[in-house]
């Protein structure tokens, strides 16, 4: 019928609550379905954690797993702190990799990082000198999109960076560098 609308009714999902209680020798867990009176859906426990962690087989350096090829192509993805990682592998009959395509967050975040650095430069670059504040803001812009690129092992203000200021013809006007100790070097040093 013209002009009639069907209504789609959606009911909200019932919230679930996961309860974990860790002790020195076991971990207890339970999943509850939310509502007026939460109801336990299932529960369990992991016993003898201390004994398991001291097991020589778990602590062994012999950790190689034997695996066999069951497909000629494998594609997967997983979430990581800096974004989604996509993996695409192909192998030949003998198991040798013939093609690998990795779509990592650095590549996915690159355009946003480049635009952020350009915006920082337009806003904070004045004249023909590069100030330390510009390096700090560039570092913050990079860390916002890709904490692994800047590396979590570098304390704030100690990420190694090099910023070059170029004129309209591409000639170098100035350079400011910072090493992993946080020491600054300009083009004159």
Backbone as CSV, one residue per row, in Angstrom:
resi,resn,N_x,N_y,N_z,CA_x,CA_y,CA_z,C_x,C_y,C_z
1,UNK,0.830,-1.174,0.000,0.000,0.000,0.000,0.873,1.235,0.000
2,UNK,0.495,2.190,-0.820,1.254,3.426,-0.888,1.073,4.190,0.403
3,UNK,2.185,4.737,0.910,2.135,5.567,2.104,2.146,4.784,3.403
4,UNK,2.064,3.461,3.358,2.083,2.726,4.621,3.532,2.447,5.019
5,UNK,3.761,2.427,6.280,5.104,2.182,6.820,5.032,0.998,7.770
6,UNK,5.985,0.131,7.659,6.027,-0.955,8.626,6.976,-0.543,9.744
7,UNK,6.650,-0.928,10.940,7.426,-0.576,12.112,8.281,-1.764,12.506
8,UNK,9.549,-1.532,12.673,10.453,-2.577,13.134,10.692,-2.334,14.613
9,UNK,10.314,-3.279,15.409,10.501,-3.124,16.848,11.757,-3.895,17.256
10,UNK,12.598,-3.192,17.981,13.823,-3.821,18.466,13.804,-3.813,19.982
11,UNK,14.174,-4.916,20.550,14.275,-4.975,22.000,15.747,-4.904,22.372
12,UNK,16.069,-4.144,23.399,17.479,-4.029,23.774,18.016,-5.362,24.273
13,UNK,19.286,-5.572,24.029,19.924,-6.797,24.501,19.980,-6.784,26.015
14,UNK,19.845,-7.956,26.597,19.945,-8.068,28.047,21.421,-8.001,28.405
15,UNK,21.816,-7.086,29.292,23.241,-6.981,29.627,23.729,-8.211,30.372
16,UNK,24.997,-8.511,30.182,25.631,-9.618,30.879,26.741,-9.064,31.757
17,UNK,26.985,-9.722,32.858,28.018,-9.303,33.795,28.955,-10.485,34.003
18,UNK,30.254,-10.257,33.783,31.251,-11.289,34.034,31.937,-10.951,35.350
19,UNK,31.915,-11.889,36.263,32.539,-11.704,37.568,33.761,-12.597,37.641
20,UNK,34.921,-12.005,37.981,36.157,-12.771,38.114,36.720,-12.507,39.501
21,UNK,37.049,-13.582,40.221,37.615,-13.471,41.556,38.902,-14.278,41.578
22,UNK,40.032,-13.588,41.650,41.317,-14.269,41.614,41.915,-14.404,42.997
23,UNK,42.396,-15.579,43.284,43.082,-15.837,44.539,44.483,-16.337,44.260
24,UNK,45.179,-16.761,45.301,46.558,-17.206,45.113,46.643,-18.581,44.472
25,UNK,45.583,-19.392,44.604,45.671,-20.732,44.041,44.586,-21.038,43.015
26,UNK,43.619,-20.142,42.850,42.586,-20.413,41.860,41.940,-19.115,41.404
27,UNK,41.276,-19.199,40.279,40.480,-18.081,39.769,39.064,-18.614,39.603
28,UNK,38.100,-17.886,40.151,36.693,-18.255,40.002,36.047,-17.232,39.076
29,UNK,35.147,-17.700,38.235,34.459,-16.786,37.339,33.005,-17.214,37.212
30,UNK,32.163,-16.229,36.897,30.741,-16.503,36.700,30.201,-15.471,35.725
31,UNK,29.233,-15.876,34.921,28.563,-14.977,33.992,27.108,-14.862,34.438
32,UNK,26.679,-13.623,34.621,25.308,-13.346,35.055,24.570,-12.635,33.940
33,UNK,23.302,-12.959,33.763,22.423,-12.247,32.849,21.795,-11.123,33.662
34,UNK,21.875,-9.888,33.127,21.352,-8.734,33.853,19.844,-8.734,33.907
35,UNK,19.323,-7.785,34.599,17.874,-7.652,34.752,17.571,-7.217,36.161
36,UNK,16.299,-7.302,36.556,15.930,-6.909,37.918,16.652,-7.763,38.948
37,UNK,16.700,-9.048,38.709,17.414,-9.969,39.592,18.417,-10.728,38.735
38,UNK,19.712,-10.331,38.752,20.700,-11.022,37.903,20.674,-12.528,38.145
39,UNK,20.760,-13.270,37.053,20.714,-14.729,37.119,22.031,-15.300,36.600
40,UNK,22.650,-16.199,37.376,23.918,-16.791,36.971,23.663,-17.778,35.840
41,UNK,24.345,-17.553,34.688,24.182,-18.405,33.521,25.153,-19.585,33.602
42,UNK,26.397,-19.311,33.956,27.346,-20.392,34.191,28.467,-19.883,35.080
43,UNK,29.237,-20.838,35.606,30.341,-20.496,36.488,31.437,-21.530,36.322
44,UNK,32.595,-21.195,36.817,33.690,-22.144,36.744,34.862,-21.676,37.589
45,UNK,35.901,-22.464,37.565,37.095,-22.106,38.318,38.311,-22.741,37.672
46,UNK,39.402,-22.078,37.821,40.680,-22.616,37.362,41.489,-22.867,38.634
47,UNK,41.766,-24.124,38.897,42.439,-24.516,40.134,43.945,-24.647,39.937
48,UNK,44.642,-24.654,41.004,46.078,-24.961,41.057,46.912,-24.071,40.137
49,UNK,46.612,-22.788,40.079,47.355,-21.895,39.198,48.844,-21.908,39.530
50,UNK,49.160,-21.832,40.815,50.564,-21.836,41.228,51.287,-23.084,40.765
51,UNK,50.638,-24.245,40.928,51.253,-25.496,40.492,51.434,-25.517,38.981
52,UNK,50.436,-25.047,38.252,50.540,-25.045,36.801,51.652,-24.127,36.316
53,UNK,51.757,-22.954,36.922,52.775,-22.004,36.474,54.186,-22.454,36.824
54,UNK,54.324,-23.322,37.810,55.642,-23.856,38.158,55.959,-25.153,37.426
55,UNK,55.051,-25.647,36.622,55.245,-26.894,35.883,56.416,-26.733,34.918
56,UNK,57.415,-27.621,34.974,58.581,-27.509,34.087,58.224,-27.514,32.604
57,UNK,57.151,-28.200,32.221,56.763,-28.214,30.808,56.279,-26.844,30.342
58,UNK,55.587,-26.133,31.215,55.121,-24.791,30.857,56.296,-23.832,30.768
59,UNK,57.299,-24.012,31.643,58.469,-23.138,31.662,59.543,-23.558,30.671
60,UNK,59.341,-24.648,29.968,60.337,-25.185,29.043,60.604,-24.237,27.875
61,UNK,61.835,-24.263,27.379,62.191,-23.499,26.169,61.695,-24.207,24.913
62,UNK,61.267,-25.455,25.041,60.795,-26.236,23.907,59.324,-25.907,23.668
63,UNK,59.087,-24.885,22.888,57.715,-24.412,22.693,57.255,-24.515,21.245
64,UNK,58.001,-25.234,20.432,57.637,-25.360,19.021,56.406,-26.240,18.857
65,UNK,55.480,-25.744,18.102,54.277,-26.518,17.804,54.381,-27.028,16.373
66,UNK,53.992,-28.244,16.170,54.021,-28.821,14.835,52.669,-28.545,14.180
67,UNK,52.719,-27.949,13.008,51.487,-27.643,12.290,51.634,-28.103,10.846
68,UNK,50.529,-28.390,10.233,50.527,-28.833,8.855,49.631,-27.918,8.036
69,UNK,49.962,-27.790,6.757,49.159,-26.960,5.869,47.830,-27.658,5.629
70,UNK,46.766,-26.895,5.835,45.452,-27.454,5.540,44.709,-26.618,4.505
71,UNK,45.278,-25.501,4.120,44.722,-24.633,3.083,45.890,-23.989,2.343
72,UNK,45.649,-23.520,1.128,46.679,-22.816,0.375,46.624,-21.306,0.597
73,UNK,45.525,-20.845,1.218,45.398,-19.425,1.506,44.731,-19.260,2.862
74,UNK,45.235,-18.303,3.622,44.637,-17.997,4.917,44.517,-16.495,5.088
75,UNK,43.355,-16.047,5.512,43.103,-14.632,5.748,42.557,-14.495,7.154
76,UNK,43.046,-13.503,7.868,42.557,-13.287,9.222,42.700,-11.836,9.626
77,UNK,42.071,-11.495,10.708,42.213,-10.145,11.243,42.135,-10.216,12.754
78,UNK,42.734,-9.237,13.385,42.666,-9.149,14.838,42.791,-7.691,15.248
79,UNK,42.243,-7.380,16.400,42.315,-6.029,16.933,43.601,-5.872,17.721
80,UNK,44.200,-4.718,17.610,45.394,-4.372,18.368,45.203,-2.947,18.874
81,UNK,46.020,-2.523,19.839,45.829,-1.178,20.390,45.834,-0.071,19.341
82,UNK,46.569,-0.237,18.269,46.647,0.846,17.284,45.690,0.670,16.119
83,UNK,44.910,-0.397,16.091,43.946,-0.586,15.011,43.850,-2.043,14.593
84,UNK,43.032,-2.297,13.593,42.809,-3.656,13.115,43.956,-4.091,12.208
85,UNK,44.423,-5.314,12.409,45.476,-5.893,11.582,44.844,-6.950,10.687
86,UNK,45.107,-6.855,9.389,44.604,-7.840,8.429,45.797,-8.615,7.866
87,UNK,45.680,-9.926,7.810,46.738,-10.806,7.318,46.172,-11.648,6.182
88,UNK,46.945,-11.808,5.097,46.526,-12.613,3.950,47.767,-13.372,3.468
89,UNK,47.765,-14.680,3.634,48.922,-15.509,3.297,48.547,-16.545,2.241
90,UNK,49.483,-16.834,1.318,49.339,-17.939,0.377,50.601,-18.787,0.455
91,UNK,50.409,-20.099,0.357,51.538,-21.028,0.389,51.457,-21.967,-0.805
92,UNK,52.619,-22.521,-1.133,52.644,-23.550,-2.178,52.446,-24.907,-1.519
93,UNK,52.369,-25.944,-2.329,52.104,-27.285,-1.809,53.109,-27.703,-0.740
94,UNK,54.346,-27.323,-0.867,55.368,-27.697,0.110,55.312,-26.888,1.395
95,UNK,54.496,-25.839,1.431,54.349,-25.046,2.645,55.104,-23.728,2.638
96,UNK,55.864,-23.451,1.566,56.606,-22.198,1.479,55.660,-21.052,1.150
97,UNK,55.820,-19.945,1.872,54.991,-18.771,1.601,55.304,-18.239,0.210
98,UNK,54.264,-17.992,-0.572,54.451,-17.431,-1.911,53.917,-16.017,-2.003
99,UNK,53.055,-15.629,-1.077,52.493,-14.280,-1.086,52.051,-13.931,0.324
100,UNK,52.413,-12.718,0.762,51.980,-12.214,2.067,51.509,-10.786,1.871
101,UNK,50.340,-10.481,2.353,49.810,-9.122,2.291,49.321,-8.770,3.685
102,UNK,49.978,-7.786,4.313,49.602,-7.350,5.649,49.084,-5.923,5.573
103,UNK,47.887,-5.719,6.030,47.331,-4.371,6.129,47.402,-3.996,7.602
104,UNK,48.411,-3.208,7.928,48.639,-2.870,9.334,48.135,-1.469,9.625
105,UNK,47.941,-1.200,10.897,47.350,0.072,11.308,48.208,1.266,10.890
106,UNK,49.516,1.120,10.843,50.362,2.234,10.428,49.954,2.713,9.037
107,UNK,49.735,1.796,8.122,49.301,2.171,6.779,47.909,2.760,6.770
108,UNK,47.036,2.207,7.588,45.672,2.711,7.650,45.609,4.095,8.295
109,UNK,46.519,4.363,9.237,46.521,5.632,9.965,47.397,6.693,9.303
110,UNK,48.131,6.324,8.267,49.133,7.216,7.686,48.550,8.534,7.177
111,UNK,47.446,8.485,6.465,46.846,9.709,5.938,46.452,10.649,7.077
112,UNK,45.828,10.106,8.111,45.417,10.936,9.253,46.634,11.530,9.956
113,UNK,47.705,10.732,10.109,48.927,11.262,10.742,49.528,12.379,9.896
114,UNK,49.603,12.174,8.582,50.170,13.201,7.696,49.370,14.494,7.770
115,UNK,48.054,14.381,7.761,47.217,15.579,7.840,47.371,16.269,9.192
116,UNK,47.510,15.489,10.251,47.696,16.065,11.582,49.017,16.820,11.662
117,UNK,50.091,16.230,11.158,51.395,16.897,11.175,51.343,18.174,10.340
118,UNK,50.691,18.136,9.191,50.566,19.346,8.360,49.778,20.429,9.091
119,UNK,48.713,20.045,9.771,47.909,21.011,10.522,48.727,21.611,11.676
120,UNK,49.493,20.790,12.360,50.354,21.272,13.445,51.379,22.255,12.886
121,UNK,51.978,21.906,11.760,52.984,22.794,11.151,52.363,24.135,10.768
122,UNK,51.179,24.118,10.160,50.523,25.375,9.771,50.223,26.247,10.981
123,UNK,49.870,25.618,12.089,49.460,26.370,13.269,50.641,26.826,14.133
124,UNK,51.674,25.989,14.261,52.738,26.269,15.219,54.069,26.684,14.596
125,UNK,54.190,26.615,13.291,55.435,27.008,12.643,55.340,28.478,12.272
126,UNK,56.208,29.270,12.854,56.220,30.703,12.571,57.634,31.090,12.155
127,UNK,57.752,31.857,11.119,59.079,32.291,10.687,59.894,31.178,10.090
128,UNK,61.204,31.254,10.312,62.120,30.289,9.704,62.847,29.443,10.733
129,UNK,62.313,29.386,11.951,62.935,28.555,12.986,61.943,27.510,13.463
130,UNK,62.482,26.395,13.910,61.665,25.301,14.433,61.896,25.261,15.941
131,UNK,60.814,25.327,16.690,60.903,25.330,18.157,60.618,23.932,18.698
132,UNK,61.086,23.676,19.926,60.859,22.375,20.555,59.368,22.076,20.706
133,UNK,58.560,23.106,20.957,57.117,22.907,21.095,56.501,22.253,19.868
134,UNK,57.036,22.579,18.689,56.542,21.965,17.454,56.821,20.463,17.471
135,UNK,58.040,20.072,17.882,58.373,18.645,17.960,57.445,17.929,18.934
136,UNK,57.168,18.554,20.068,56.293,17.929,21.064,54.891,17.730,20.509
137,UNK,54.405,18.713,19.771,53.059,18.598,19.202,53.019,17.560,18.075
138,UNK,54.075,17.486,17.276,54.154,16.464,16.230,54.165,15.081,16.878
139,UNK,54.942,14.930,17.939,54.986,13.654,18.655,53.600,13.280,19.173
140,UNK,52.901,14.227,19.774,51.555,13.957,20.292,50.605,13.579,19.157
141,UNK,50.728,14.232,18.005,49.887,13.909,16.857,50.128,12.501,16.355
142,UNK,51.386,12.085,16.311,51.713,10.725,15.859,51.218,9.698,16.872
143,UNK,51.463,9.952,18.151,51.032,9.015,19.197,49.508,8.853,19.215
144,UNK,48.776,9.919,18.855,47.309,9.843,18.868,46.793,8.793,17.895
145,UNK,47.497,8.601,16.779,47.027,7.662,15.765,47.763,6.330,15.783
146,UNK,48.999,6.323,16.238,49.775,5.093,16.178,50.789,5.036,17.311
147,UNK,50.361,4.579,18.494,51.294,4.536,19.622,52.474,3.599,19.385
148,UNK,52.335,2.616,18.516,53.438,1.692,18.264,54.503,2.318,17.375
149,UNK,54.099,3.213,16.472,55.077,3.854,15.602,56.033,4.697,16.428
150,UNK,55.488,5.422,17.384,56.337,6.255,18.230,57.031,5.415,19.286
151,UNK,56.576,4.224,19.478,57.129,3.213,20.365,56.875,3.547,21.822
152,UNK,56.195,2.657,22.470,55.837,2.846,23.872,57.059,2.895,24.780
153,UNK,58.241,2.484,24.278,59.433,2.516,25.120,60.026,3.912,25.231
154,UNK,59.583,4.842,24.411,60.091,6.211,24.486,59.180,7.037,25.373
155,UNK,59.769,7.640,26.416,58.994,8.519,27.282,58.577,9.753,26.487
156,UNK,57.502,10.384,26.936,57.032,11.591,26.280,58.164,12.611,26.247
157,UNK,58.405,13.196,25.076,59.492,14.167,24.930,60.826,13.539,24.599
158,UNK,60.858,12.210,24.467,62.116,11.524,24.131,61.974,10.651,22.895
159,UNK,60.898,10.847,22.145,60.727,10.128,20.886,61.685,10.747,19.878
160,UNK,62.539,9.949,19.252,63.455,10.533,18.268,62.684,11.090,17.072
161,UNK,62.933,12.356,16.773,62.250,13.033,15.678,63.231,13.915,14.922
162,UNK,62.931,14.132,13.665,63.669,15.105,12.858,62.648,15.874,12.030
163,UNK,62.626,17.193,12.211,61.725,18.047,11.457,62.581,18.951,10.586
164,UNK,62.299,18.925,9.280,63.009,19.786,8.335,62.065,20.848,7.811
165,UNK,62.555,22.079,7.742,61.791,23.181,7.179,62.366,23.473,5.796
166,UNK,61.515,23.385,4.772,61.946,23.585,3.394,61.323,24.849,2.827
167,UNK,62.065,25.515,1.921,61.490,26.676,1.247,60.655,26.220,0.054
168,UNK,60.084,27.171,-0.675,59.184,26.852,-1.795,59.859,26.025,-2.879
169,UNK,61.175,26.144,-3.016,61.916,25.385,-4.035,62.417,24.044,-3.515
170,UNK,62.146,23.741,-2.243,62.585,22.473,-1.671,63.933,22.557,-0.987
171,UNK,64.507,23.749,-0.920,65.789,23.917,-0.227,65.597,23.911,1.286
172,UNK,66.558,23.359,1.982,66.475,23.250,3.436,66.724,24.606,4.092
173,UNK,65.788,25.029,4.920,65.905,26.285,5.655,66.370,26.015,7.078
174,UNK,65.895,24.925,7.654,66.272,24.581,9.017,65.933,23.146,9.341
175,UNK,66.607,22.618,10.376,66.381,21.255,10.841,66.435,21.270,12.362
176,UNK,65.517,20.563,12.985,65.581,20.359,14.430,65.396,18.869,14.668
177,UNK,66.337,18.283,15.422,66.313,16.851,15.704,66.308,16.627,17.204
178,UNK,65.700,15.527,17.625,65.727,15.121,19.030,66.094,13.652,19.067
179,UNK,67.019,13.280,19.952,67.410,11.874,20.075,66.610,11.207,21.193
180,UNK,66.894,9.936,21.453,66.137,9.173,22.443,66.376,9.648,23.869
181,UNK,67.403,10.458,24.077,67.657,11.030,25.403,66.885,12.331,25.599
182,UNK,66.277,12.833,24.511,65.552,14.096,24.590,66.415,15.300,24.256
183,UNK,67.667,15.050,23.854,68.576,16.144,23.505,68.225,16.685,22.132
184,UNK,68.186,18.020,22.010,67.840,18.679,20.751,69.093,19.072,19.991
185,UNK,69.030,18.960,18.668,70.090,19.377,17.770,69.447,20.180,16.658
186,UNK,70.009,21.332,16.352,69.463,22.070,15.218,70.452,21.989,14.063
187,UNK,70.087,22.612,12.941,70.907,22.513,11.736,72.283,23.116,11.921
188,UNK,72.461,23.948,12.925,73.769,24.592,13.135,74.723,23.686,13.902
189,UNK,74.202,22.636,14.578,75.094,21.786,15.370,75.324,20.448,14.721
